[in-house]
Amino acid sequence: MSNDGEAVAVANGVVTEIRGADIEWEKSRLFWCLNNFTFFLQIVNIKFILTWLLHFGSQVDLKRSIIQTVLTKLNIGFKKNVTEDLVGVDDRVEAIIKMLHVESDNVQFLGIHGMGGIGKTTLAKVIFNRLSSSFHECNFLSDVGESSRHHGLVHLQKQLLSKFLDSRSLLDQIYDVDDGINMIERVLCNKNVLIVLDDVDEKEQLKSLAGKYDWFGFRSRIIITTRDQSVLTKLGEATDEGLANISAYEVGEMEFDHALKLFSRHAFRRDSPLDQYISLSEKIVHTLGKLPLALEVIGSFLSGKSKALWKDTLNKLKEAPPKEV
């Protein structure tokens, strides 16, 4: 078994054991792992775990700390699901990561903005997966705007905090938005965190979840995706430091070659159209405005369908207003 495979097996063994065993058995199991697997020593922050053992932290806290440390070191605890059919993403990801200045100790806010379906969330997920192992704790909060309208801001604040608290009882102390703001600042002000707030569409959502940069510890990074660039400006106005700590990246249309390749992967399960479908494919890609989400949906819909249906679909797309495409 490779070192990586051996380490994962050990980590999984620890996580499995600590779910049901008593505390003494957990300690024995952990020490056995540490003594018998050299590579395990490299991926786990031993001092952190031993601190809990030596100071007799609660059983719940010990379990949570071991799990969190193992998952963080293996970079498997925070991963977001991303399609394997990514096209034309690498250059954009690298540009955004460069803008985040990960090596800097300052807290950085970065907004990813652009029209719906352009690929903002996908970019945020790829960046989150790439960088999560560099931060002490992380949280990716999806569909912020929709969740705010259906469940309220306090619900969102509790969702954000839930990944950073050892005891969920603290969440019960949040009765309104002001309580949530105070708790976010209290819990995160000394933590090095990576947070993504996805699909934000109102100023109040940001003010309630990430209103000021000094709510977060050194080197923290807060990434916001939104269709409305003005939301980012409003966030700057809500801080004492203006726009100094906020960067913005606009996601534009894909290059045509990348768009055609993405469409082909979903329509033909290959990187280019079949010869008899080249003209139709190019027209559909142009009509869809090279939007990744639309390309994926329409490509998957047309996969294996007759040429007559392809032509009918193209005609309907030409007639549809942009908001319906």
Backbone bond lengths (Angstrom), bond angles and torsions (degrees), N, CA, C in turn:
res aa  C-N    CA-C-N  psi(-1)  N-CA   C-N-CA  omega(-1)  CA-C   N-CA-C  phi
1 M - - - 1.474 - - 1.519 108.69 -
2 S 1.329 116.99 137.26 1.459 121.01 179.43 1.513 110.54 -68.83
3 N 1.370 115.17 164.52 1.460 118.88 177.51 1.514 111.76 -58.14
4 D 1.355 115.99 -44.14 1.459 119.11 179.96 1.509 111.56 -62.12
5 G 1.336 116.38 -45.75 1.455 119.78 -179.71 1.512 111.61 -64.73
6 E 1.338 116.32 -38.41 1.458 120.59 179.43 1.523 110.56 -64.94
7 A 1.336 115.92 -41.59 1.463 119.65 -179.30 1.513 111.66 -65.35
8 V 1.330 115.94 -42.48 1.459 119.61 179.51 1.514 110.62 -63.94
9 A 1.332 115.97 -41.16 1.464 119.32 179.01 1.518 111.04 -61.31
10 V 1.331 115.97 -42.55 1.464 119.67 178.57 1.516 110.77 -63.55
11 A 1.344 115.86 -46.30 1.460 120.05 -179.88 1.517 110.64 -59.43
12 N 1.333 116.29 -43.65 1.460 119.59 179.69 1.520 110.67 -64.11
13 G 1.333 115.54 -35.10 1.457 119.28 178.06 1.513 111.75 -64.17
14 V 1.324 115.59 -42.80 1.462 119.85 178.72 1.516 110.58 -63.36
15 V 1.347 115.72 -47.63 1.461 119.48 -178.12 1.517 110.93 -61.74
16 T 1.341 117.15 -40.48 1.464 120.46 -179.99 1.516 110.63 -64.83
17 E 1.320 116.46 -45.05 1.455 120.06 -175.83 1.525 112.31 -65.67
18 I 1.326 116.83 -38.43 1.459 117.60 -171.84 1.512 113.33 -76.55
19 R 1.345 116.98 -6.13 1.450 118.60 179.59 1.521 112.28 -72.84
20 G 1.346 116.17 -32.10 1.452 116.20 -173.78 1.506 115.15 -128.64
21 A 1.315 118.56 -15.07 1.457 120.24 -174.22 1.524 111.25 -80.32
22 D 1.343 115.93 164.36 1.450 118.53 177.14 1.523 109.74 -79.20
23 I 1.308 116.16 169.42 1.458 120.88 -170.83 1.523 112.94 -63.59
24 E 1.334 118.07 -35.26 1.456 119.53 -179.15 1.524 110.29 -67.23
25 W 1.321 115.72 -41.23 1.458 118.52 178.79 1.522 110.72 -65.61
26 E 1.320 116.92 -36.76 1.460 120.59 177.70 1.530 110.41 -60.32
27 K 1.332 115.89 -44.89 1.468 119.31 179.82 1.525 110.51 -63.21
28 S 1.318 116.79 -43.48 1.462 120.75 -179.16 1.516 110.71 -62.21
29 R 1.324 115.20 -44.45 1.453 120.18 -179.69 1.525 111.17 -62.93
30 L 1.323 116.02 -43.64 1.458 120.35 -179.76 1.524 111.16 -62.95
31 F 1.326 117.59 -47.52 1.454 120.31 -179.16 1.521 111.59 -65.05
32 W 1.338 116.51 -35.23 1.463 119.11 177.13 1.516 110.34 -62.03
33 C 1.338 115.96 -42.92 1.461 120.84 178.48 1.524 111.05 -61.83
34 L 1.333 115.31 -45.10 1.466 119.46 -177.12 1.520 111.53 -65.61
35 N 1.308 117.24 -33.38 1.454 121.01 -176.94 1.522 113.49 -81.02
36 N 1.319 117.53 -20.93 1.460 120.27 -171.54 1.525 114.95 -111.70
37 F 1.333 117.54 -7.40 1.458 119.15 -179.44 1.522 109.54 -129.33
38 T 1.330 115.10 105.48 1.460 120.41 -177.58 1.522 111.68 -60.95
39 F 1.316 116.31 -42.21 1.462 118.49 -177.15 1.519 111.75 -66.03
40 F 1.323 115.56 -30.68 1.463 119.23 178.67 1.517 110.55 -60.26
41 L 1.338 115.61 -34.77 1.458 120.28 178.37 1.528 111.28 -63.08
42 Q 1.340 116.66 -27.32 1.452 120.36 -177.30 1.517 112.52 -79.89
43 I 1.337 117.51 -26.61 1.457 119.06 -174.06 1.514 113.25 -100.01
44 V 1.306 118.78 -15.18 1.453 121.19 -178.58 1.527 109.93 -107.21
45 N 1.300 115.79 136.74 1.457 120.85 175.82 1.527 107.75 -75.54
46 I 1.320 116.58 90.76 1.460 121.21 -172.32 1.522 111.33 -61.60
47 K 1.322 116.62 -42.22 1.461 118.73 -178.65 1.519 111.22 -59.52
48 F 1.333 115.66 -37.43 1.463 119.62 -178.89 1.524 110.73 -63.93
49 I 1.340 116.54 -45.66 1.468 120.53 -178.73 1.527 110.51 -68.16
50 L 1.327 116.88 -43.82 1.460 119.47 -178.93 1.523 111.66 -63.55
51 T 1.318 115.99 -31.30 1.468 118.87 176.92 1.521 110.58 -58.37
52 W 1.319 116.05 -42.96 1.474 119.20 178.73 1.528 110.24 -63.82
53 L 1.334 115.77 -42.87 1.459 118.89 -177.39 1.525 111.25 -65.24
54 L 1.326 116.49 -44.52 1.455 121.04 -176.22 1.518 112.79 -70.18
55 H 1.327 116.60 -30.30 1.458 119.83 -178.79 1.529 112.26 -98.54
56 F 1.344 115.63 9.94 1.469 120.73 173.98 1.520 112.47 53.83
57 G 1.323 115.74 50.59 1.455 119.50 173.72 1.517 109.76 -61.55
58 S 1.314 115.43 160.78 1.461 118.78 -178.01 1.517 110.03 -62.80
59 Q 1.330 116.26 159.26 1.451 121.19 -179.24 1.538 110.94 -60.54
60 V 1.320 115.78 -41.59 1.461 119.81 -179.97 1.529 110.43 -63.90
61 D 1.336 116.56 -44.89 1.459 120.23 -179.64 1.524 111.20 -64.53
62 L 1.340 116.18 -39.36 1.457 119.92 179.79 1.516 110.56 -63.13
63 K 1.326 116.95 -46.62 1.460 120.68 178.52 1.527 110.57 -57.64
64 R 1.318 115.40 -49.26 1.466 120.19 -176.75 1.528 111.11 -62.73
65 S 1.326 116.35 -40.48 1.458 120.35 -177.78 1.524 111.45 -66.38
66 I 1.337 116.54 -43.34 1.462 120.52 179.96 1.525 109.91 -63.63
67 I 1.326 116.12 -48.24 1.460 119.88 -179.24 1.519 110.62 -59.86
68 Q 1.346 116.16 -48.41 1.452 120.29 -176.38 1.522 111.48 -62.57
69 T 1.341 116.45 -41.19 1.458 120.17 -178.70 1.517 111.20 -66.40
70 V 1.322 117.16 -44.67 1.460 120.93 179.85 1.527 110.27 -62.62
71 L 1.323 117.04 -48.67 1.451 120.17 -177.77 1.524 111.84 -64.38
72 T 1.320 116.91 -38.37 1.456 120.26 179.40 1.518 110.89 -64.11
73 K 1.341 116.52 -46.31 1.455 120.01 -177.95 1.516 112.04 -66.38
74 L 1.318 117.20 -34.19 1.456 120.80 178.65 1.524 111.87 -82.61
75 N 1.338 116.66 -9.91 1.457 122.45 -178.70 1.527 111.19 58.44
76 I 1.342 117.62 41.67 1.455 120.47 179.47 1.519 111.48 -121.93
77 G 1.294 118.46 -4.63 1.454 120.15 -173.93 1.508 114.75 -86.41
78 F 1.348 117.81 -16.74 1.454 119.71 -172.43 1.523 113.36 -117.81
79 K 1.306 118.24 2.41 1.455 121.29 -171.85 1.523 113.11 -60.54
80 K 1.334 115.01 138.12 1.456 121.62 174.19 1.527 108.47 -104.19
81 N 1.314 115.88 143.28 1.459 120.26 179.71 1.519 110.58 -70.86
82 V 1.334 115.08 128.98 1.462 121.42 178.96 1.527 107.76 -133.11
83 T 1.324 116.73 137.36 1.452 120.42 179.04 1.523 111.39 -58.79
84 E 1.317 116.14 149.11 1.462 120.18 178.21 1.526 111.77 -79.54
85 D 1.333 116.99 -12.88 1.463 121.00 -176.04 1.525 112.12 -91.40
86 L 1.320 116.87 46.46 1.462 120.55 178.93 1.529 110.09 -79.53
87 V 1.323 115.34 136.56 1.463 120.95 179.85 1.525 108.28 -136.61
88 G 1.332 116.87 133.94 1.457 120.90 175.21 1.516 114.56 67.68
89 V 1.321 116.87 25.90 1.461 120.88 -175.43 1.530 112.41 -99.39
90 D 1.304 117.20 -31.56 1.468 121.20 -170.79 1.525 113.53 -56.22
91 D 1.321 117.61 -47.07 1.469 120.12 -178.10 1.525 111.08 -63.39
92 R 1.326 116.38 -38.21 1.462 120.00 179.80 1.522 110.83 -68.00
93 V 1.326 115.71 -42.21 1.465 119.82 178.58 1.524 110.94 -60.77
94 E 1.311 116.27 -45.04 1.466 120.04 -179.69 1.526 110.95 -63.57
95 A 1.323 117.44 -39.04 1.464 120.91 179.85 1.530 111.02 -64.15
96 I 1.335 116.10 -41.20 1.470 119.97 -179.31 1.525 110.61 -69.70
97 I 1.319 117.17 -43.17 1.464 120.04 179.27 1.531 110.17 -60.73
98 K 1.313 116.34 -38.50 1.467 119.79 177.06 1.517 110.44 -61.85
99 M 1.325 117.41 -40.21 1.464 121.60 179.58 1.529 112.33 -67.02
100 L 1.328 117.01 -24.75 1.466 121.04 -178.26 1.532 112.72 -76.18
101 H 1.332 117.53 -17.31 1.466 121.38 178.46 1.537 110.36 47.68
102 V 1.317 115.12 58.87 1.463 120.61 -174.21 1.523 112.41 -57.50
103 E 1.314 117.39 -27.49 1.461 120.62 -177.98 1.530 112.56 -76.27
104 S 1.319 117.80 -13.49 1.464 121.50 -177.35 1.522 111.37 -79.20
105 D 1.325 116.22 146.13 1.468 120.92 178.14 1.525 112.53 -80.08
106 N 1.319 117.24 -14.14 1.464 120.03 -179.00 1.523 111.44 -69.53
107 V 1.319 115.99 152.43 1.459 121.27 171.34 1.523 107.92 -75.91
108 Q 1.329 117.35 132.75 1.454 121.15 -177.30 1.528 110.67 -123.32
109 F 1.335 115.86 133.55 1.455 122.75 170.38 1.527 107.93 -105.65
110 L 1.322 117.14 136.54 1.453 119.90 176.47 1.526 109.55 -137.65
111 G 1.339 115.99 129.24 1.456 120.69 178.41 1.512 111.04 -104.59
112 I 1.329 116.53 132.20 1.459 122.79 173.91 1.520 106.49 -107.09
113 H 1.330 118.00 112.88 1.455 120.08 -174.28 1.520 111.24 -125.80
114 G 1.324 115.25 156.16 1.457 121.78 -179.27 1.511 109.43 163.51
115 M 1.317 116.93 171.24 1.455 121.67 -176.39 1.525 111.22 -67.50
116 G 1.325 116.95 161.64 1.451 121.97 -179.40 1.515 111.87 -61.40
117 G 1.339 116.70 139.25 1.454 121.91 178.32 1.510 114.91 82.57
118 I 1.342 117.92 3.51 1.462 121.75 -175.48 1.529 112.65 -81.82
119 G 1.353 117.38 -14.18 1.466 120.01 176.26 1.513 115.46 110.06
120 K 1.326 117.01 19.89 1.475 120.66 -177.91 1.532 111.61 -63.37
121 T 1.328 116.49 -47.59 1.461 120.33 -177.42 1.517 110.97 -65.24
122 T 1.320 116.90 -39.89 1.468 120.25 178.33 1.521 110.79 -60.86
123 L 1.326 116.94 -45.15 1.467 120.45 177.35 1.524 110.78 -59.62
124 A 1.329 116.32 -44.44 1.465 120.46 -179.03 1.525 110.98 -62.33
125 K 1.331 117.23 -39.61 1.469 120.62 178.95 1.524 111.65 -65.49
126 V 1.324 116.42 -43.69 1.470 119.90 -179.95 1.528 110.06 -62.55
127 I 1.321 116.68 -44.17 1.468 121.02 179.28 1.523 110.63 -65.22
128 F 1.315 116.98 -42.52 1.465 122.15 177.62 1.526 110.19 -58.09
129 N 1.322 117.47 -47.13 1.466 121.14 179.38 1.521 111.59 -64.13
130 R 1.327 116.00 -37.01 1.466 120.46 -177.70 1.534 111.64 -70.39
131 L 1.333 117.46 -36.52 1.459 120.74 -170.72 1.528 114.67 -102.55
132 S 1.318 118.59 -13.16 1.468 120.59 -169.47 1.526 113.42 -57.57
133 S 1.329 117.84 -33.86 1.462 119.49 -178.31 1.527 112.74 -70.01
134 S 1.332 117.27 -11.80 1.467 121.07 -179.49 1.522 113.03 -88.44
135 F 1.339 116.49 -1.57 1.460 121.02 -176.38 1.524 110.50 -121.45
136 H 1.327 114.79 151.62 1.463 119.69 -178.46 1.515 111.27 -64.33
137 E 1.341 116.80 -43.64 1.455 120.87 178.73 1.518 109.32 -146.00
138 C 1.346 115.73 154.31 1.458 120.73 -174.74 1.523 110.76 -141.59
139 N 1.340 114.33 156.98 1.462 119.93 173.76 1.523 109.08 -154.59
140 F 1.335 115.28 134.56 1.460 122.15 177.29 1.517 106.36 -114.86
141 L 1.325 116.22 108.91 1.462 121.56 -176.96 1.533 108.68 -98.17
142 S 1.328 116.06 108.83 1.463 121.41 -174.49 1.526 112.11 -87.12
143 D 1.325 115.84 153.61 1.467 122.89 171.21 1.528 112.65 49.02
144 V 1.318 115.55 51.32 1.465 120.32 -175.88 1.532 111.40 -59.93
145 G 1.319 117.06 -46.30 1.460 119.96 -177.50 1.515 112.72 -61.18
146 E 1.322 116.27 -49.01 1.468 120.49 -179.21 1.520 111.46 -65.21
147 S 1.330 116.33 -42.83 1.459 120.22 179.39 1.521 111.35 -63.12
148 S 1.325 116.37 -36.72 1.463 120.47 178.60 1.525 111.23 -62.63
149 R 1.326 116.16 -42.21 1.463 119.88 -178.80 1.526 112.56 -70.88
150 H 1.322 117.18 -33.39 1.464 120.15 -176.34 1.527 113.60 -89.17
151 H 1.333 116.58 -32.80 1.464 119.29 -172.36 1.528 114.04 -122.66
152 G 1.324 117.63 -14.39 1.450 120.23 177.48 1.526 113.69 95.30
153 L 1.326 115.95 163.23 1.465 122.05 -176.31 1.521 112.87 -70.11
154 V 1.335 117.19 -34.62 1.468 119.49 179.73 1.525 110.29 -62.89
155 H 1.324 116.67 -39.74 1.465 120.72 176.62 1.528 110.55 -59.21
156 L 1.324 116.67 -43.61 1.465 120.99 178.11 1.523 111.59 -63.08
157 Q 1.306 116.87 -42.57 1.466 120.42 179.14 1.530 110.65 -61.00
158 K 1.314 116.78 -41.01 1.467 120.16 178.50 1.525 110.99 -67.41
159 Q 1.331 116.59 -37.83 1.462 120.17 175.98 1.522 111.10 -61.02
160 L 1.315 115.86 -43.80 1.457 120.30 179.66 1.525 111.08 -61.88
161 L 1.310 116.45 -46.77 1.465 121.54 -175.94 1.521 113.48 -72.92
162 S 1.313 117.30 -24.55 1.466 120.47 -172.66 1.519 113.04 -58.48
163 K 1.333 117.84 -28.96 1.466 120.97 -179.81 1.526 112.97 -80.45
164 F 1.326 116.67 -10.90 1.458 119.82 -173.40 1.530 113.70 -113.73
165 L 1.308 117.66 -0.74 1.464 121.24 -176.14 1.521 111.39 -108.28
166 D 1.324 117.06 135.12 1.456 121.48 174.95 1.523 110.99 -78.42
167 S 1.305 115.97 -28.02 1.468 120.58 -179.16 1.528 109.53 -121.10
168 R 1.313 116.69 121.27 1.458 120.61 -179.54 1.527 112.00 -73.07
169 S 1.318 116.39 -9.11 1.461 118.65 -179.78 1.525 111.43 -64.04
170 L 1.339 116.94 -26.19 1.458 119.91 178.81 1.530 111.40 -65.73
171 L 1.322 116.99 -29.03 1.454 119.79 178.96 1.530 111.16 -65.49
172 D 1.336 115.64 -28.49 1.468 119.57 179.81 1.525 112.40 -70.67
173 Q 1.348 115.68 -10.95 1.462 119.58 179.06 1.535 112.22 -88.32
174 I 1.337 116.63 0.32 1.461 120.84 -180.00 1.524 108.79 -98.00
175 Y 1.320 116.10 111.07 1.458 121.24 -177.89 1.525 112.59 -108.61
176 D 1.334 116.94 -22.53 1.461 119.95 178.82 1.525 108.97 -148.59
177 V 1.327 115.94 179.17 1.463 121.11 -175.31 1.525 111.64 -61.82
178 D 1.319 117.96 -40.19 1.467 120.42 179.63 1.531 111.14 -62.44
179 D 1.332 116.99 -40.57 1.466 120.15 175.38 1.529 110.34 -59.53
180 G 1.333 114.92 -41.95 1.457 119.64 -179.91 1.509 112.33 -63.74
181 I 1.321 116.98 -43.16 1.460 120.96 178.39 1.528 110.53 -61.00
182 N 1.304 116.89 -45.83 1.463 120.77 179.90 1.522 111.13 -62.12
183 M 1.340 116.99 -38.88 1.457 120.09 -179.55 1.518 111.54 -70.80
184 I 1.333 117.34 -39.08 1.462 120.69 177.85 1.525 110.16 -60.26
185 E 1.328 115.94 -46.85 1.468 119.43 179.80 1.526 111.24 -64.63
186 R 1.309 116.26 -41.68 1.472 120.85 -178.85 1.530 111.81 -64.37
187 V 1.332 116.98 -41.79 1.462 121.45 -175.11 1.527 112.26 -80.11
188 L 1.334 117.79 -37.37 1.459 120.83 -169.86 1.523 115.05 -102.08
189 C 1.321 118.53 -7.01 1.474 120.00 -172.74 1.525 113.06 -63.46
190 N 1.329 117.29 -22.64 1.469 119.66 179.62 1.522 112.62 -114.76
191 K 1.327 117.09 13.61 1.452 120.70 -178.77 1.523 111.29 -106.33
192 N 1.314 115.28 143.01 1.459 123.05 174.15 1.530 107.33 -90.67
193 V 1.346 117.16 99.88 1.460 120.56 -170.50 1.527 112.03 -122.66
194 L 1.321 114.02 154.26 1.461 122.12 169.85 1.526 106.43 -116.38
195 I 1.329 116.49 120.02 1.461 121.58 -178.29 1.524 109.10 -127.66
196 V 1.330 115.58 133.03 1.464 120.86 172.24 1.519 108.25 -114.57
197 L 1.329 116.11 126.25 1.460 123.17 174.00 1.519 106.33 -108.06
198 D 1.315 116.12 105.04 1.463 121.27 -170.56 1.526 112.36 -95.97
199 D 1.322 115.45 133.96 1.468 123.55 175.50 1.524 112.27 61.18
200 V 1.311 115.00 52.50 1.470 121.72 175.22 1.523 108.57 -80.44
201 D 1.331 117.87 136.23 1.462 118.57 -178.96 1.528 114.44 -133.06
202 E 1.337 117.40 2.97 1.460 119.52 178.21 1.523 110.81 -141.04
203 K 1.333 114.57 148.57 1.460 121.99 -179.77 1.526 112.15 -57.65
204 E 1.339 116.80 -41.39 1.456 120.45 -175.25 1.525 112.47 -63.44
205 Q 1.318 116.73 -30.71 1.467 120.00 178.14 1.526 110.55 -62.42
206 L 1.325 116.55 -44.70 1.461 120.34 178.94 1.523 111.66 -69.20
207 K 1.316 117.13 -41.56 1.463 120.36 179.50 1.523 111.37 -60.80
208 S 1.334 117.03 -30.19 1.462 121.36 -177.52 1.523 112.98 -86.37
209 L 1.333 117.41 -23.14 1.462 120.81 -174.11 1.528 113.44 -109.70
210 A 1.322 116.71 -33.08 1.463 120.23 -177.54 1.522 109.10 -153.84
211 G 1.324 115.66 58.76 1.450 120.90 -171.97 1.512 115.10 -69.85
212 K 1.348 117.83 -31.74 1.463 121.07 -177.63 1.525 110.02 -142.38
213 Y 1.322 114.11 148.29 1.461 118.16 -176.98 1.527 112.22 -66.60
214 D 1.352 118.16 -27.11 1.462 119.11 -177.14 1.536 112.82 -80.62
215 W 1.335 116.83 7.70 1.471 119.56 170.10 1.525 110.67 -74.96
216 F 1.344 116.90 -15.51 1.466 121.15 -169.92 1.527 110.99 -120.59
217 G 1.328 115.15 154.10 1.454 120.90 -178.25 1.521 112.77 -74.62
218 F 1.330 115.47 169.53 1.458 121.81 179.83 1.529 111.28 -52.57
219 R 1.334 115.18 143.25 1.461 124.99 176.10 1.520 113.39 70.24
220 S 1.310 118.84 6.98 1.466 120.73 177.38 1.532 110.29 -68.60
221 R 1.329 115.12 149.26 1.455 121.22 178.31 1.534 108.69 -129.74
222 I 1.332 115.54 128.29 1.450 122.41 179.77 1.531 107.55 -116.70
223 I 1.323 117.13 116.53 1.463 122.85 -178.95 1.525 108.78 -108.74
224 I 1.322 116.06 131.30 1.463 122.16 -177.04 1.524 108.31 -122.97
225 T 1.329 117.71 128.89 1.459 120.02 171.61 1.523 108.72 -107.48
226 T 1.317 116.31 138.76 1.463 120.68 -176.81 1.519 110.52 -159.20
227 R 1.321 116.09 151.95 1.457 120.76 172.76 1.524 110.73 -83.45
228 D 1.311 116.28 -19.40 1.466 122.05 -171.95 1.527 110.20 -110.64
229 Q 1.319 116.50 104.17 1.460 120.14 -178.31 1.519 112.22 -62.11
230 S 1.323 117.35 -27.57 1.462 120.02 -178.03 1.522 111.64 -64.63
231 V 1.323 117.49 -23.28 1.469 120.67 175.91 1.523 109.83 -59.45
232 L 1.329 116.53 -38.02 1.460 120.70 -179.22 1.525 110.86 -69.05
233 T 1.314 116.57 -37.98 1.462 120.47 177.30 1.516 110.41 -64.39
234 K 1.318 115.75 -40.58 1.455 119.84 179.06 1.518 111.26 -63.87
235 L 1.342 116.20 -34.54 1.460 119.12 176.93 1.516 109.60 -63.80
236 G 1.333 116.79 -41.32 1.452 119.56 178.18 1.512 112.07 -61.10
237 E 1.332 116.55 -39.78 1.456 120.43 -179.90 1.532 111.51 -67.87
238 A 1.338 115.71 -21.78 1.461 119.66 -176.69 1.523 112.66 -84.70
239 T 1.344 117.54 -5.01 1.451 120.91 -179.60 1.514 110.96 -106.77
240 D 1.327 115.04 162.59 1.460 120.01 178.64 1.525 111.97 -74.82
241 E 1.347 115.62 -16.62 1.464 119.40 -174.18 1.530 112.54 -104.11
242 G 1.324 117.86 15.19 1.464 120.15 179.68 1.509 111.62 61.31
243 L 1.342 116.02 -135.39 1.458 121.10 -177.72 1.520 112.69 -98.95
244 A 1.315 117.35 12.22 1.454 120.66 -171.78 1.519 113.33 -60.66
245 N 1.331 118.61 -32.56 1.456 121.21 -175.02 1.520 112.67 -107.52
246 I 1.329 117.62 19.50 1.449 121.28 -178.48 1.524 109.97 -120.58
247 S 1.336 115.80 128.44 1.452 121.45 174.20 1.520 107.72 -115.57
248 A 1.323 116.79 158.01 1.459 120.67 -179.77 1.516 110.01 -134.50
249 Y 1.326 115.63 135.88 1.468 121.79 177.28 1.523 108.42 -122.96
250 E 1.324 116.36 120.28 1.465 120.28 179.33 1.526 109.79 -91.96
251 V 1.324 116.29 126.72 1.457 121.69 178.31 1.525 108.10 -90.57
252 G 1.323 116.10 112.88 1.452 120.69 179.78 1.519 111.84 -94.46
253 E 1.324 116.35 -177.56 1.455 121.43 178.06 1.524 110.84 -62.39
254 M 1.324 115.11 153.26 1.456 120.86 175.55 1.529 109.83 -70.22
255 E 1.323 116.30 155.15 1.454 119.97 169.12 1.525 108.08 -65.30
256 F 1.328 116.50 149.21 1.463 119.59 -173.57 1.534 111.85 -59.15
257 D 1.326 117.18 -43.53 1.464 119.93 -178.91 1.523 111.24 -60.45
258 H 1.331 116.99 -40.46 1.461 120.71 178.06 1.524 110.85 -67.02
259 A 1.332 116.21 -40.14 1.462 120.47 -179.80 1.531 110.81 -63.99
260 L 1.321 116.52 -43.41 1.465 120.41 179.25 1.527 111.05 -65.05
261 K 1.312 116.36 -38.03 1.466 120.63 177.97 1.523 111.15 -64.76
262 L 1.340 116.85 -43.90 1.461 120.79 178.65 1.526 110.71 -62.73
263 F 1.331 116.64 -46.72 1.458 120.95 178.09 1.529 110.68 -58.51
264 S 1.321 117.22 -43.24 1.470 121.89 -177.80 1.519 112.00 -64.53
265 R 1.308 116.79 -37.00 1.459 119.68 179.58 1.527 111.58 -61.59
266 H 1.319 115.99 -34.36 1.462 119.55 -179.37 1.532 111.89 -86.91
267 A 1.316 116.73 -32.69 1.465 120.04 -177.24 1.521 112.64 -85.83
268 F 1.342 117.41 -35.04 1.464 121.05 -173.66 1.527 113.92 -123.03
269 R 1.345 116.88 -4.76 1.475 121.47 -176.66 1.528 110.94 60.03
270 R 1.317 115.98 34.36 1.465 122.85 176.55 1.517 107.42 -151.69
271 D 1.341 116.98 174.17 1.462 120.65 -172.84 1.523 114.58 -85.27
272 S 1.314 117.87 -6.21 1.467 120.24 179.70 1.530 109.13 -145.52
273 P 1.335 117.64 158.03 1.468 120.14 -178.15 1.531 111.72 -69.87
274 L 1.316 115.41 156.46 1.461 119.86 169.11 1.524 108.39 -63.95
275 D 1.331 116.53 150.09 1.468 120.64 -173.93 1.517 112.93 -52.12
276 Q 1.335 116.77 -42.69 1.459 120.03 -175.47 1.526 112.87 -76.42
277 Y 1.355 116.58 -4.18 1.465 120.34 -179.30 1.529 112.53 -116.97
278 I 1.315 117.85 7.21 1.464 120.48 -175.31 1.530 111.16 -60.97
279 S 1.309 117.39 -50.56 1.469 120.89 -177.22 1.523 111.49 -62.88
280 L 1.321 117.41 -45.92 1.459 121.47 179.12 1.524 110.86 -61.73
281 S 1.315 116.02 -43.10 1.471 120.63 -178.78 1.521 110.67 -62.25
282 E 1.329 116.89 -44.75 1.463 120.00 -179.31 1.524 111.41 -63.77
283 K 1.327 116.68 -39.18 1.466 119.71 179.16 1.532 111.46 -66.38
284 I 1.334 116.18 -40.29 1.470 119.92 179.26 1.527 110.44 -65.27
285 V 1.320 116.81 -42.28 1.465 120.30 179.60 1.517 110.77 -61.96
286 H 1.330 116.89 -43.50 1.471 120.41 177.21 1.526 111.15 -62.05
287 T 1.329 116.10 -42.39 1.462 120.55 -177.62 1.520 112.08 -65.73
288 L 1.331 116.52 -35.02 1.461 120.90 -178.70 1.521 113.05 -78.23
289 G 1.336 117.12 -3.17 1.460 119.14 177.53 1.517 113.60 71.95
290 K 1.323 116.79 17.87 1.474 122.11 178.02 1.529 112.69 57.58
291 L 1.337 115.40 36.49 1.469 120.97 176.72 1.524 109.45 -88.66
292 P 1.326 119.38 122.66 1.465 121.70 -175.29 1.523 114.39 -53.84
293 L 1.337 117.56 -46.83 1.461 119.94 -177.44 1.522 111.20 -61.93
294 A 1.326 117.09 -44.81 1.466 120.81 179.27 1.525 110.87 -64.82
295 L 1.320 117.02 -39.60 1.466 120.83 179.45 1.525 111.12 -62.86
296 E 1.318 116.05 -41.22 1.460 120.15 -179.84 1.529 111.34 -67.22
297 V 1.331 115.99 -44.96 1.472 120.37 -176.93 1.523 111.15 -66.60
298 I 1.323 117.59 -50.00 1.465 121.21 -177.62 1.527 109.96 -68.96
299 G 1.328 117.45 -39.65 1.463 120.12 178.52 1.519 111.63 -60.29
300 S 1.333 116.50 -45.46 1.464 120.74 178.72 1.532 110.98 -64.48
301 F 1.335 116.31 -38.33 1.471 120.91 179.75 1.527 111.25 -63.39
302 L 1.329 117.11 -39.21 1.463 121.35 -175.82 1.517 113.78 -85.39
303 S 1.319 117.40 -10.54 1.456 120.57 -177.52 1.532 111.20 -57.93
304 G 1.334 115.75 122.53 1.459 120.84 177.99 1.513 115.20 79.12
305 K 1.334 117.73 2.94 1.467 121.24 -177.47 1.537 110.57 -88.66
306 S 1.318 114.99 164.49 1.459 120.93 -178.29 1.526 111.38 -71.32
307 K 1.353 115.56 157.93 1.453 119.68 178.71 1.531 110.54 -63.77
308 A 1.338 116.91 -31.26 1.468 120.25 178.54 1.525 110.67 -61.70
309 L 1.349 116.97 -40.92 1.466 120.35 178.41 1.522 110.45 -68.10
310 W 1.320 116.65 -36.12 1.463 120.36 176.76 1.535 110.22 -59.05
311 K 1.333 116.38 -47.41 1.466 120.58 -178.55 1.531 110.65 -64.89
312 D 1.320 116.16 -40.73 1.462 119.94 179.44 1.530 110.52 -64.59
313 T 1.324 116.31 -40.33 1.467 120.74 178.70 1.523 110.91 -64.62
314 L 1.320 117.47 -41.95 1.459 121.16 178.70 1.528 110.54 -60.85
315 N 1.310 117.07 -43.28 1.467 120.46 179.56 1.528 111.21 -62.99
316 K 1.323 116.26 -41.08 1.466 119.75 179.35 1.531 111.19 -66.87
317 L 1.325 115.95 -37.71 1.469 119.34 178.64 1.530 111.09 -65.43
318 K 1.309 116.53 -36.62 1.461 119.85 179.38 1.527 111.37 -66.28
319 E 1.316 115.64 -31.94 1.476 120.74 -178.04 1.523 112.39 -82.94
320 A 1.351 117.44 -21.59 1.456 120.76 -174.31 1.515 111.19 -76.25
321 P 1.338 118.24 137.50 1.473 120.33 172.79 1.520 109.80 -60.39
322 P 1.340 118.31 153.18 1.460 121.43 -179.46 1.516 114.56 -52.07
323 K 1.339 117.84 -36.75 1.459 120.22 -176.80 1.515 112.08 -67.96
324 E 1.358 117.51 -17.56 1.446 120.55 -179.06 1.513 111.99 -97.57
325 V 1.333 117.73 -8.48 1.462 120.77 -175.80 1.508 111.17 -74.78
